[in-house]
């Protein structure tokens, strides 16, 4: 894949614009590789994001710690290069 192993993480900012996440890398791990164009915040303040390069879904807790495995969730290679994710009020992602 053209963009494999890009890496990158998730950035979080305070309402004042002050960075909360690590400045250079953001929150990393859990299979994130070239995060997509959106994320979803689900029950228990879990943050879900899909990755274009790794074709995975990853989940982080409210403090930026990855809850998904190092390879993310790829459902047996059945996912493609997704470009968005949603969470429903019932907890489905």
SVG drawing of the C-alpha trace seen along z (x, -y; Angstrom):
<svg xmlns="http://www.w3.org/2000/svg" viewBox="-30 -30 37 43">
<polyline fill="none" stroke="black" stroke-width="0.4" points="0.0,0.0 1.2,-3.5 0.7,-4.9 1.4,-1.9 3.2,-2.6 2.5,-6.3 1.7,-6.2 0.3,-9.3 -2.0,-9.5 -4.9,-11.4 -4.6,-15.0 -6.6,-16.5 -6.8,-20.2 -8.4,-22.1 -11.0,-24.7 -8.3,-27.3 -6.3,-25.6 -3.6,-24.2 -2.5,-20.7 -3.5,-17.9 -2.1,-15.0 1.6,-14.5 2.8,-17.4 4.7,-15.5 3.0,-12.1 -0.5,-12.6 -2.1,-9.5 -0.7,-6.5 -1.0,-2.7 -3.9,-0.4 -3.4,0.1 -3.7,-3.5 -1.9,-4.0 -3.0,-7.1 -6.1,-8.0 -9.2,-8.6 -11.4,-11.7 -13.5,-11.2 -13.9,-9.6 -16.7,-8.6 -17.1,-9.1 -19.2,-6.3 -20.3,-5.0 -17.9,-5.4 -16.1,-8.2 -14.4,-5.6 -12.9,-7.1 -13.2,-5.0 -11.3,-5.7 -10.6,-3.9 -7.3,-3.9 -6.8,-4.2 -3.4,-2.6 -3.8,0.3 -7.5,0.9 -8.4,1.3 -10.6,-0.1 -9.0,-1.3 -10.4,-2.3 -9.0,-4.6 -10.1,-5.4 -10.9,-9.0 -7.3,-9.6 -5.8,-8.5 -4.7,-5.0 -5.3,-2.4 -7.8,0.3 -7.5,2.2 -4.6,4.6 -1.4,3.3 -2.7,4.4 -6.2,2.8 -9.3,4.7 -9.3,5.8 -12.0,8.5 -9.9,11.0 -8.8,8.6 -12.4,7.8 -12.1,4.1 -11.1,1.6 -9.7,-1.9 -12.6,-3.4 -13.1,-7.1 -15.5,-7.5 -17.0,-5.8 -20.2,-6.4 -21.5,-5.2 -25.1,-4.8 -26.8,-5.7 -27.2,-1.9 -23.4,-1.5 -23.0,0.0 -20.0,-1.2"/>
</svg>
